[in-house]
């Protein structure tokens, strides 16, 4: 028979009997509570074996409680106990009284919360350290090199991006947002915009720094870094993308840009200097040419202007305090060239009350007070203003401008060797055919084939008028010659005379720069706006009728053209009644 669910062999075990004999000296009442004793006596009053077995079982329970208490007492020595709401710590002077097994066993005895947290942290550390390490599938990305385990610190750190966001505007108000590296130059950005906008790729495109509040703008040099220029601009400033044919025009026609009366040399020379040697003296840092002449200079902090005799040298811009004297004691420095840039003033009369329309400005790169540190200057005519501004660029950049001018020329030379298309085998098998008769024939003569191709290319001019059944032009289908010119980049529709002047001035004022527009005085006529010798001229294109067909002419009918495209193509090859040939179309491209 077993007591409390214990098997029979456990009761007859010798060690168990020894424990029973060893524990017989104790009183059962001291080991068992009164309530438990009463209930046991009530349930089994006549079974003596049950009492003996119960006593041995209680002894085993006490021994297990003692071992548990000894393990807990180690933790309780280092942590205070919370009894009756107060923290009690053992005193070193007063030893602890001995405790009986009854006092040692306390089922509601708490442990300090800090000790419990410490045990939980140790268990958590043991649990995490026992987990296997995750193998790294990309050991080459880790630091240290070839690390087999992927740690948070082994991943490469994110480097700060050196990309800059640039907003570029066109003349019609459209804009394009591009992301460029920090070392991208103005030439590279123009090439990128040409590629994105599908424009004709040439060296005349430029990036313009525009300040609408100050009324200033300048064309960036091709070697300047766009991000560096943007760092010195205000929130109202912007970049414009437009044509500038005068950017390097002074290399091909220097006499137009440098009048003889404005050039002064340190060495006295009786003979005139050839144009090639003239540019060499400006580019050579050892020579000492200078530009001299009268300029209207705005006084600092005032609205008044004063006419002074000014000298532009490599060291800076000076003015004479005594007439036209060049003695050093009479020269005063107006502006430095190294830390400054030269700008064109587009609203000089409105903002600054300039005496003429040919105003320009020298602005320092680091301006504390833009209204007080700007040097406002005003020339007598456009040629002198262009001379001052071009010489400023030559003295500041020198050979860099010549290198910027030569790079596109060298690219054109390299591309000219590959300009002839290489025909494939399938193209060589093609022949020219003539289908004008009843039966098609092969054109063996190459000259005849070329003339036939030209005639077919011009065939659309003969079919420009659609004839209805009655033989008169149909009102539903207007003549192609009256609308075909509107697809060209040099035609700008109904713009005013002032707007055409502004567009020509912005794009360089070089010889041959032109545009076509509708006439405001006569709606059936057109106007050719042409720039020659930095002066803008207007020529009226009159329509004339002959044999029921409309022609266009610039010389009162002496030379007639079926449409405006044919007129422009003729004057691009022949000067005719114009002062110069048409060279550069004034275009506006939407970004």
C-alpha positions in Angstrom: 0.0 0.0 0.0 1.3 3.5 -0.9 0.6 6.8 0.7 0.1 10.1 -1.2 0.5 8.4 -4.5 4.0 6.9 -3.8 4.9 3.4 -5.1 5.3 0.5 -2.7 9.0 -0.1 -3.4 9.8 3.5 -2.3 8.4 2.8 1.2 10.5 -0.3 1.6 13.7 1.3 0.4 16.5 1.2 3.0 17.3 4.9 2.6 13.8 5.8 3.1 13.6 3.8 6.4 16.7 5.5 7.6 15.1 8.8 7.0 12.1 7.7 9.0 14.1 6.6 11.9 16.2 9.7 11.9 13.2 11.9 11.9 11.3 10.0 14.7 12.8 12.2 17.4 10.8 15.2 16.1 7.3 15.8 17.2 4.7 15.6 14.5 2.9 18.6 15.9 6.0 20.8 15.3 6.2 19.8 11.6 2.6 19.8 10.6 0.2 22.7 11.0 -2.8 22.2 13.3 -5.3 22.5 10.5 -3.6 19.9 8.5 -3.3 17.7 11.6 -7.0 18.0 12.4 -8.0 17.2 8.9 -5.8 14.1 8.8 -7.1 12.9 12.1 -10.6 13.4 11.1 -10.2 11.6 7.8 -8.2 8.6 9.1 -8.5 8.3 12.9 -7.7 4.5 13.0 -4.8 4.1 10.5 -1.4 4.2 12.2 0.5 3.4 9.0 -0.9 6.5 7.4 0.4 8.6 10.2 3.9 7.1 9.9 4.0 7.5 6.2 2.7 11.0 6.3 5.4 12.0 8.8 8.2 10.6 6.6 6.7 12.4 3.6 6.7 15.7 5.5 10.3 15.2 6.4 11.3 14.9 2.8 9.3 18.0 2.0 11.2 19.9 4.8 14.6 18.8 3.4 13.6 20.0 0.0 12.5 23.3 1.4 15.8 23.7 3.3 17.8 23.2 0.1 15.6 25.8 -1.7 16.0 28.2 1.2 19.8 27.8 1.1 19.8 28.7 -2.6 17.6 31.7 -2.0 19.6 33.0 1.0 22.6 33.5 -1.2 20.6 36.0 -3.3 19.0 37.6 -0.3 22.3 38.4 1.3 23.2 40.9 -1.4 19.7 42.3 -1.7 17.4 43.8 1.0 14.1 42.2 1.9 10.8 44.0 1.8 8.8 43.2 4.9 5.7 45.2 6.1 6.3 47.8 3.4 9.9 48.6 4.7 13.3 47.7 3.4 15.4 45.8 6.0 19.1 45.2 5.6 21.1 42.9 7.8 23.4 44.6 10.4 27.0 43.6 10.7 27.1 44.3 14.5 24.1 42.2 15.4 24.3 38.5 14.2 21.2 36.9 12.8 19.4 34.6 15.3 19.1 31.0 14.4 16.0 30.1 12.6 14.0 26.9 12.9 12.8 24.9 9.9 9.4 26.3 10.5 10.7 29.9 10.3 12.8 29.1 7.3 9.9 27.9 5.2 7.9 31.0 4.2 5.8 30.6 1.2 5.1 34.3 0.8 8.7 35.5 1.2 9.4 38.0 -1.6 12.7 38.7 -3.4 13.9 42.3 -4.2 12.8 43.4 -7.7 16.3 44.5 -8.7 17.6 41.0 -8.1 14.8 39.5 -10.2 15.6 41.9 -13.0 19.3 41.0 -12.8 18.4 37.3 -13.1 16.2 38.0 -16.1 19.0 40.0 -17.9 21.5 37.2 -17.3 19.0 34.6 -18.7 18.4 36.9 -21.7 22.1 37.2 -22.4 22.5 33.4 -22.1 19.6 32.9 -24.4 20.8 35.3 -27.1 24.4 34.1 -27.0 23.3 30.6 -27.5 21.6 31.4 -30.8 23.6 30.6 -33.9 25.2 33.4 -35.9 23.6 34.3 -39.3 26.0 33.7 -42.1 26.6 36.8 -44.3 25.8 36.2 -48.0 27.9 39.3 -49.0 31.2 39.1 -47.0 32.9 41.6 -49.3 30.5 44.4 -48.1 31.5 44.0 -44.4 34.1 45.6 -42.3 36.5 44.0 -41.3 37.1 42.4 -44.7 35.9 38.9 -45.3 33.8 38.8 -42.2 31.5 35.7 -42.2 28.9 37.2 -39.9 26.7 40.2 -40.8 26.8 42.7 -38.0 25.0 46.1 -37.9 28.4 47.9 -37.9 29.8 45.9 -40.8 27.5 47.5 -43.4 29.0 50.5 -45.3 27.9 53.9 -44.1 25.9 56.1 -46.4 28.1 58.8 -47.9 26.6 62.3 -48.3 25.5 62.8 -51.9 27.3 65.4 -53.9 24.4 65.9 -56.3 22.8 69.3 -56.8 19.3 70.2 -58.0 19.3 72.9 -60.7 16.3 74.6 -62.1 16.8 76.0 -65.6 14.2 78.3 -67.3 13.7 79.1 -71.0 12.6 82.4 -72.5 9.0 81.3 -72.7 8.8 80.5 -69.0 9.1 76.8 -69.1 11.6 75.1 -66.9 13.5 71.8 -66.4 14.8 70.4 -63.2 18.0 68.4 -63.5 20.3 66.7 -61.0 24.0 67.4 -61.7 27.2 66.6 -59.9 29.1 69.2 -58.1 31.9 69.5 -60.7 29.7 69.9 -63.8 30.6 72.9 -65.9 28.3 75.2 -67.7 29.3 73.7 -71.1 28.4 70.2 -69.9 25.0 71.3 -68.6 24.2 73.0 -71.9 25.1 69.8 -73.7 22.7 67.9 -71.4 19.9 70.4 -71.9 20.4 70.2 -75.7 20.1 66.5 -75.6 17.0 66.5 -73.4 15.3 69.3 -75.4 16.2 67.8 -78.9 17.8 71.1 -80.0 20.4 71.7 -82.7 23.8 71.0 -81.1 26.2 73.9 -81.6 28.5 76.0 -79.4 26.2 79.0 -79.3 24.0 77.7 -76.4 24.7 79.4 -73.1 23.7 79.3 -69.4 22.7 82.8 -68.1 22.7 83.9 -64.5 19.7 86.1 -64.1 18.8 88.4 -61.1 15.3 89.9 -61.7 15.3 92.0 -58.5 18.6 93.8 -59.4 17.9 93.7 -63.1 21.3 92.0 -63.9 22.3 89.0 -66.0 25.5 87.5 -67.4 26.5 84.6 -69.5 28.4 81.9 -67.6 31.8 80.9 -69.0 32.0 77.4 -70.3 34.5 76.3 -67.6 32.6 77.7 -64.6 31.0 75.2 -62.2 27.3 75.6 -62.0 26.9 74.4 -58.4 29.6 76.9 -57.3 27.7 79.8 -59.1 24.4 78.7 -57.6 25.8 78.8 -54.1 26.3 82.6 -54.4 22.8 83.3 -55.9 19.7 84.4 -54.0 16.3 82.7 -53.9 14.9 85.0 -56.6 17.8 84.4 -59.0 17.5 81.7 -61.7 19.4 80.2 -64.6 18.2 80.8 -68.2 19.0 78.6 -71.2 19.3 80.6 -74.4 21.4 81.3 -77.5 24.4 83.7 -77.2 26.2 84.1 -80.6 28.5 86.8 -79.3 30.2 84.5 -76.7 33.3 84.0 -78.8 32.5 86.2 -81.8 35.4 88.5 -80.9 37.9 85.8 -81.9 36.6 85.8 -85.5 36.0 89.6 -85.9 38.1 91.4 -83.3 38.0 94.9 -85.0 34.3 95.2 -84.4 34.7 94.6 -80.7 37.9 96.7 -80.1 37.8 100.2 -81.7 41.1 101.8 -82.2 40.3 104.9 -80.3 39.6 102.9 -77.1 42.8 100.8 -77.2 45.9 102.2 -75.5 49.4 100.6 -75.5 52.3 101.1 -73.1 54.7 100.9 -76.0 54.5 103.6 -78.6 53.8 102.1 -82.1 53.2 104.0 -85.2 52.0 101.2 -87.4 48.6 99.5 -86.9 48.5 96.1 -85.2 47.0 93.3 -87.2 43.8 91.6 -85.7 45.7 88.4 -84.9 48.4 90.2 -83.0 45.7 92.3 -81.3 44.1 89.3 -79.6 47.6 87.9 -78.8 48.4 91.0 -76.8 45.1 90.7 -74.9 45.7 87.0 -74.1 49.4 87.4 -73.3 49.8 88.2 -69.6 53.2 89.9 -70.2 51.8 92.6 -72.5 50.1 95.7 -71.1 47.2 96.8 -73.3 44.4 98.8 -71.7 41.0 100.2 -72.6 40.3 103.9 -72.0 37.3 106.2 -72.5 34.6 108.2 -70.8 32.0 106.4 -68.7 29.1 107.5 -66.6 29.7 106.2 -63.1 27.0 106.1 -60.4 28.1 107.4 -57.1 28.0 105.0 -54.1 24.8 105.3 -52.1 23.4 108.0 -54.4 21.2 108.3 -57.4 23.4 110.8 -59.2 25.8 109.9 -62.1 29.1 111.4 -62.8 31.1 111.3 -66.1 34.7 110.1 -65.6 37.7 109.1 -67.6 38.2 105.4 -66.9 41.0 102.9 -67.6 40.6 99.1 -67.6 43.9 97.3 -66.9 44.8 93.8 -65.8 45.1 95.0 -62.2 41.6 96.5 -62.1 39.3 99.3 -63.2 40.5 102.9 -62.4 39.3 106.4 -63.0 41.3 109.6 -63.2 40.6 112.4 -60.6 42.1 115.0 -62.9 40.7 115.0 -66.4 42.4 112.4 -68.6 45.6 112.2 -66.6 47.2 108.7 -66.3 49.6 109.6 -63.5 49.5 107.1 -60.6 48.7 109.9 -58.1 45.6 110.8 -60.1 44.2 107.2 -60.4 41.6 105.8 -58.1 40.5 102.1 -58.0 36.9 101.5 -58.9 36.7 97.7 -58.9 38.9 94.6 -58.8 38.7 91.9 -61.5 39.6 88.8 -59.6 36.7 88.6 -57.2 34.1 90.3 -59.4 32.0 89.5 -62.4 30.6 91.8 -65.1 26.8 91.9 -65.8 24.5 93.5 -68.3 21.8 95.8 -66.7 18.5 95.1 -68.4 16.4 97.7 -66.6 18.9 100.5 -66.2 16.6 103.5 -66.8 13.8 102.2 -64.5 15.8 101.1 -61.5 18.9 103.3 -61.6 17.9 106.3 -63.6 20.7 105.7 -66.1 21.6 108.5 -68.5 21.7 106.0 -71.5 20.5 102.5 -72.4 23.9 101.0 -72.5 24.5 100.2 -68.8 26.6 97.5 -67.3 27.6 96.6 -63.7 30.5 95.1 -61.8 29.3 92.9 -59.0 31.6 91.3 -56.3 31.2 87.6 -55.8 30.6 88.0 -52.0 28.3 90.9 -51.6 27.2 92.0 -48.1 24.9 94.7 -49.2 24.0 94.4 -52.9 22.5 97.8 -53.2 25.7 99.6 -52.0 28.5 97.5 -53.3 27.4 97.3 -57.0 29.4 99.4 -59.4 27.0 100.8 -62.0 28.6 102.1 -65.2 27.0 103.5 -68.4 28.5 103.8 -71.9 27.6 106.1 -74.7 26.8 103.4 -77.3 26.5 99.6 -77.7 30.0 99.2 -79.3 31.8 100.8 -76.4 29.8 98.8 -73.8 30.7 95.6 -75.7 34.3 96.6 -75.7 34.4 97.2 -72.0 32.7 93.9 -71.2 34.7 91.8 -73.6 38.0 93.2 -72.3 37.0 92.5 -68.8 36.5 88.9 -69.6 39.8 88.7 -71.5 41.8 90.2 -68.6 40.1 88.0 -66.0 40.2 84.6 -67.7 42.9 85.0 -70.4 43.8 81.8 -72.2 40.8 79.9 -70.7 38.5 81.8 -73.0 40.6 80.8 -76.0 40.6 77.1 -74.9 36.8 77.3 -74.5 36.5 78.6 -78.0 38.8 76.0 -79.5 37.2 72.9 -77.9 34.0 73.0 -80.1 36.1 73.7 -83.2 38.3 70.7 -82.5 35.2 68.5 -82.1 33.8 69.7 -85.4 37.2 68.8 -87.1 37.1 65.3 -85.6 33.5 64.7 -86.6 34.1 66.0 -90.1 36.2 62.8 -90.9 33.1 60.7 -90.0 30.5 62.9 -91.7 30.4 60.9 -94.9 27.9 58.0 -94.3 29.1 54.5 -94.9 26.6 52.6 -97.0 25.7 49.1 -96.2 25.4 46.3 -98.7 21.7 46.6 -98.9 21.9 50.3 -99.7 24.5 49.7 -102.4 22.0 47.5 -104.1 19.5 50.3 -104.5 19.1 52.3 -107.8 17.4 55.5 -108.7 14.1 55.1 -110.5 12.0 57.4 -112.6 8.2 56.9 -112.5 7.1 60.0 -114.4 6.1 58.0 -117.6 3.9 55.0 -118.1 6.8 52.6 -117.4 9.4 53.1 -114.7 13.0 53.2 -115.7 16.4 53.1 -114.0 18.4 56.3 -113.9 21.9 55.4 -114.8 23.4 58.8 -114.9 24.3 60.0 -111.3 23.9 63.7 -112.2 20.4 63.0 -113.6 19.5 61.1 -110.4 20.7 64.0 -108.3 18.7 66.6 -110.2 15.6 64.3 -110.0 16.0 64.1 -106.2 16.2 67.9 -106.0 13.1 68.4 -108.1 11.2 65.9 -106.0 12.3 67.7 -102.8 10.9 71.0 -104.2 7.7 69.4 -105.5 5.7 70.5 -102.4 6.1 74.1 -103.5 4.2 73.4 -106.8 1.5 71.6 -104.8 1.1 74.5 -102.3 -2.3 75.5 -103.6 -5.2 73.1 -103.5 -7.6 73.6 -106.4 -11.3 72.8 -106.1 -13.6 71.6 -108.8 -14.3 75.1 -110.1 -10.6 75.8 -110.4 -10.3 78.4 -107.6 -8.4 78.0 -104.3 -10.5 76.2 -101.8 -11.4 78.3 -98.6 -11.3 75.1 -96.6 -7.7 74.4 -97.5 -5.5 77.5 -97.3 -2.3 77.9 -99.3 0.6 76.0 -97.9 2.9 78.9 -98.6 1.0 81.1 -96.2 1.4 78.8 -93.2 4.6 76.8 -93.7 6.9 79.4 -92.3 5.1 79.2 -88.9 6.9 75.9 -88.2 10.3 77.5 -88.4 12.4 78.5 -85.4 13.2 81.9 -86.7 9.5 82.9 -87.0 8.0 84.4 -83.9 4.5 85.5 -84.9 2.9 88.6 -83.6 5.5 90.1 -81.3 6.1 93.8 -80.9 9.0 95.8 -82.1 10.4 96.2 -78.6 10.2 92.4 -78.0 12.2 91.7 -81.2 14.8 94.2 -80.0 15.1 92.5 -76.7 15.5 89.1 -78.2 18.2 90.2 -80.6 20.1 92.0 -77.8 19.9 89.0 -75.5 21.3 86.6 -78.1 24.5 88.6 -78.9 23.9 91.4 -81.4 26.3 89.9 -83.9 26.2 90.5 -87.7 23.6 88.4 -89.4 21.4 87.6 -86.4 17.8 87.8 -87.6 14.2 86.8 -87.0 10.8 87.2 -88.9 7.6 88.4 -87.4 4.1 89.6 -88.3 3.8 93.2 -89.1 1.7 95.2 -86.6 0.9 98.0 -89.0 -0.2 95.8 -91.9 -1.6 92.4 -91.0 -0.8 91.0 -94.5 2.9 91.8 -94.5 5.9 90.5 -92.5 9.0 92.1 -91.0 12.6 90.9 -91.1 14.6 92.1 -88.1 18.3 92.0 -88.7 21.4 93.0 -86.7 24.4 94.6 -88.4 27.3 96.4 -86.8 25.5 96.1 -83.4 22.5 98.0 -84.7 19.1 96.5 -85.2 17.3 97.2 -88.5 13.8 96.2 -89.8 12.9 95.3 -93.4 9.3 94.9 -94.6 8.3 91.9 -96.7 5.5 92.7 -99.0 3.2 90.2 -100.7 2.6 90.6 -104.5 0.2 88.8 -106.8 1.1 87.6 -110.3 -1.0 85.4 -112.5 -3.3 84.6 -109.6 -0.4 83.4 -107.3 0.9 85.2 -104.2 4.7 85.9 -104.0 6.8 87.6 -101.3 9.5 90.2 -102.0 12.0 92.4 -100.1 12.9 94.7 -103.0 9.4 95.7 -104.3 8.9 92.8 -106.6 12.4 92.6 -108.2 13.1 89.2 -106.5 10.0 87.1 -105.8 9.6 84.0 -103.7 6.8 81.6 -103.3 7.1 81.4 -99.5 9.1 82.9 -96.6 11.3 79.7 -96.3 12.5 80.2 -99.9 13.2 83.9 -99.1 15.3 83.1 -96.0 17.2 80.4 -97.9 18.1 82.8 -100.7 19.3 85.6 -98.4 21.3 83.1 -96.3 23.4 82.6 -99.5 23.1 86.0 -101.1 23.2 89.4 -99.4 21.0 91.1 -102.1 19.5 94.3 -100.8 20.4 93.5 -97.2 23.5 94.9 -95.5 24.7 91.4 -94.7 23.7 87.8 -95.2 21.4 86.0 -92.8 23.6 83.9 -90.5 22.2 83.2 -87.1 18.5 82.6 -86.5 17.1 84.0 -83.3 15.4 81.0 -81.7 13.6 80.2 -78.5 13.3 76.6 -77.5 10.9 75.4 -74.8 12.5 73.1 -72.2 
